[in-house]
Amino acid sequence: NDVAVYGDYLFVAEVHNAPLALPDSGTIHVYRWKEPGDLATCPDQPQLLSPQYPLGSFASDLIPRQLVIDSARNRLLVGATTKPTFVVKEGGLWFYDLDSFNPNDIADMDNHRTDITADESIRVTYSSVYDILLDGDALYAVDSDNGLYRYSLSQETYVGFYPAHRGTTSQTYE
């Protein structure tokens, strides 16, 4: 569904859309996408990655839809829904501390995750993160059900821009 590059590693968000009666599923797989000694420049012709096996997976309790690397804070930002998604979808934003990234223990990433979703009342109203964009200190999240959020990452606050009947809200997250 989405990819993010972190050094020699490729984070791949995978989503399995199940039949209507079953919950969707998803995870983030980690691949080593460059071999030692590979050229640092792009090849003349596009090349498909060789068939590879993931080094490991994490976010097994989420259905990740969007990935963004916040290199200033060394975080992986993830827009996701939670499992199960039928009948009620819950979703939001999380970040993973990349300082704790260990290629030999990918599953440990789940122990270094922080929830920065606006608040629980938003999460349970069918929150579904459609897109995220990092612009310096500001993180913009488009929630297809609730509107646009702007997060100030250095101040750990968000300002939600909701449909007109809800008004604008500001809150600190931890």
Secondary structure, 3 states (H helix, E strand, C coil): CEEEEECCEEEEEEEECCCCCCCCEEEEEEEECCCCCCCCCCCCCCCCCCCCCCCEEECCCEEEEEEEEECCCCEEEEEEEECCCCCCCCEEEEEEEHHHCCCCCHHHHHHHEEECCCCHHHHCCCCCEEEEEEECCEEEEEECCCEEEEEECCCCEEEEECCCCCCEEEEECC
